[in-house]
Amino acid sequence: MPEQNSSTLDEIMIEVYRAIYSALESRLHLIGSVIDADSLKEILTQQIYDKGDFYGNTGYVVETDDSGMTLRVGSNVKHEPFVLGGKVPSWTPIAPLKSWVERKGLSWTDKKSGKLLTVDQIAHMIQAKIKREGIAARNVFAEVIANREQWIYQQLNSIEVSL
């Protein structure tokens, strides 16, 4: 008889853990979707949409493993670290800068000669400025999370489980 009670108790505990897991996963998806939506608004506000790839590749994912659940938000583009963390003064490759100047249709006139600068010249000017000053960080995800921190904790603290 005690084995039967133990088995029933085990089954109940498994159902309790499944319910907790499901409630937590659901709440993390809610939090992720809100952070993602707010981040997209902030990306547009800060005009971080050169080719649209950073904006178009943002999102969230809920990952689970043996140690728990993790909510990750961000963008999966190669230049994400430079958007979020900026860039310390350093030498930037010229090719991406030339492409950027061309995409933006930038033009500049030399004040002394009155001649229009070439794409190459403009790209080198930008490269020199980045080498001198770097690029400012624009971590939209950290800003959104900081602004929503109290709401996030409220969401996590209000999880209810029913069987």
N, C-alpha and C positions, 0 to 999 in steps of 0.2 A: 504494500500500500504506500509506503513512503516514496518509493521510486516513481509511482504515478503522480504524486503531488509534486515531486521535484521536476518531473517532465512538464507538467502543466505550468509550474512557475517559470521554467525556462522558456516555454512558448510565450507566456505573457511578457516576460522581460524582452524577448526578441521583438515582439510587437511594439513595446514601449520604445525601444531603440529605433525601430523603423519609423515610428511616428515622429520622434525627435529629429531624426535625420531628415525626413521629408519636410518638416516644418522649417528647419534651419536652411535647407537647400532652397526652398521656396522664398524665404525671406532674403537670402543672399542674391537671388535672381532679381527680386524687386529692387534691392539696394543697387545692384549693378546696372539695371536699366535706368534708374534715376540718375546715377552718376554719369552714365554714358550720355544721356540726353542733355544734362547740364554741361558736360564737357564739350559736346558738339556746339552748343550755343556760345560757350566761351571761346572756342576755336574761331568761330565766325567773328565774334566781337574783337578778338585780338588779331584778326586777319591772317591766320595761319593756314592759308589754303592756296599756296602757289600753284601746284598742279592738281590739288584736290586729293592727292594720295594719302597724306596724313589724316585729313578729315574723313576720307572714305574708308580708311582702314582702322578706325578707332572702334573700341567695343569693350566687352567684358567677357570673362569666362569664370565659371565656378569649377575649381579642380578639387577632386577628392583623392585621398590616399589613406594609408593605414593610420597616419598621425592626425588626420582631420580634414577640414575643408578650407579652401583658400579662394577668396574673390580677387581676381586680377583685373585691373583696368589699364588701358593704354592703347597704343597704336603699334602695329606690327611692321612699320616701315623702317628701312635701314637708318634713316636720319633722325629717328625719334630721340635718341640721346642728345642730339644737338638742339632740337626744338625744346625739349624739356629742361635740359641742364645747361643750355647755352654752349658756348665754346670759348675757352680761354684764348687769349691772344696767341695766334699761331698761324702757320702758313697753310692756307686752304688751297686745294687743287684748283686749277684755273678752268678746266673743262666744264664742271658743273656751274661755275659762275657765268661762263659764256652762254651756256644753255639758258640759264635763268634770265640774263639780260635780254636774250633773243625772245624768250617766251613773254616777258613783260613788255617788250617793245620799247625799252628805255633808249632815250637819246640825250645827248649832252653836248653843249657847245662850249668850246674853249674860249674863255673871255678875252684872252690876249689876241689870238689869231682870228677868232670868229668862225673857225672851222668846226664842223660836226665831228665828234669823236667816234671812232670805230667801236664795234662791239668788243673787240679785243682790248682796246684802251680802257673802256668803262669797266670791264671785268677785272683788269689789273688794278684799277683804282679801288674797287670793292675789296679785292684781295689784300691790298695794302692796309685798308681800314680794318679788316678783320685781324690782320697780323698785329696792328697797333692796339686795337681796342677789344677784340673778341666779339662775341655775339651774346646778347642778354638771354638769360634763361626765361622760358615761358612755360612753366609746368602747370598747365591747365588742370590736370588731374589732381595734383596736390592742392591747388586752390579750391576746386570744387569739393573735394573731400573735407578740407578744413572748414569751408562754409557750411557743409552739411553734417559735420561731425555730431552735433547734438541729435539731429534727426536720425542718423545712423544708429547711435546708441539707443535711442528710443525704439527703433525698429527691432533691434536685437533683444532688448530687455522685455519687449512685449510679446515675444513668441509664446504661444499657447499650444499645448498638445492635448488632443482628446482621442480617446480610443472608442 
